[in-house]
Amino acid sequence: MLLEYLGHACFKITQDSFSLIIDPYSSGSVPGLADLKEEANQVICSHDHYDHYGLSEVKLLNVRVDTPFALEVIDTYHDDKQGELRGKNNINIITHEDTRIVHMGDIGCMPEDEQIDKIKGCDVLLIPVGGFFTTAPDITWEIVKKVNPKVCIPMHFRSETFGYDVIGTVDEFLKYADIPAERIGSSLNIDDLGAERRLIVMTPSKA
C-alpha cells in the first residue's frame, strides 16, 4: 500500500490499482501549494471547509472497481467548543486487511476516551500539528501518546514556502515529541513500516 502526501491535509492512498484521496484542497486555497490536478477512484473529506473539500479538483476515474478499503467515521469537533467556532470534524479510519490508517481531519479538541479506543494502536496516524485552527502542538502530542500509533505523520503545518501564516511549523510540534523525527520524500510504503514506533515528516509533492 502506497501513501502519498500531496500537501496540507491531503493524502493519496493506493492499493493495487485502486486509489483514494482524502481531504483535497481547493485550487488557490493553500498558499504555496500547486493545484491538485489528481485522479482517483474515491474521494473522502473530513469536513466541508474549502482547504479540505476541493472535490472538483479530483477527477474520479470512470472505472467500476470495488474498493479494497473499509471506512469508519468518528464524529468530532473542529474546536474545543463543541463545534460552536468551526463546526464538526470527522476522523476517518481507512482499513485494508490488518492495516489501519487514521486521518484526524482538523481535530480541534481532545477526543473522548471511547473515540481514542477505536483508533488506539493504529498503523498510521495522520494528524494536524500547526495549531490555531486545530489542537495546539502540546495537546496534539498528548493525542498521539494516547493513540500510540506505529507511525505518526504530521500534516496541516506551514513552512517557509507553503501554508497559512497563522499556523505553526512542524518543528514547533516536534519539540514535544519523545522520539526523533525522520524526514522523507512525498511517498511511503505502508507495507514496510517495521516494528519500531516512528515519527515521519513527509514532504508535500505539491509544494
Secondary structure, DSSP 4 states (H G I P E B T S, - for coil): -EEEEEETTEEEEEETTEEEEESPPPTTSSTT-----EEESEEE-SS-STTT--GGGEEEP------S-EEEEEEEESSSSTTTTT-EEEEEEEEETTEEEEE--S--SPPPHHHHHHHTT-SEEEEE-S-SSS--HHHHHHHHHHH--SEEEEES-B-SSSS-TTSPBHHHHHTT-SSPEEE--SEEEGGG--SS-EEEEPPPTT-
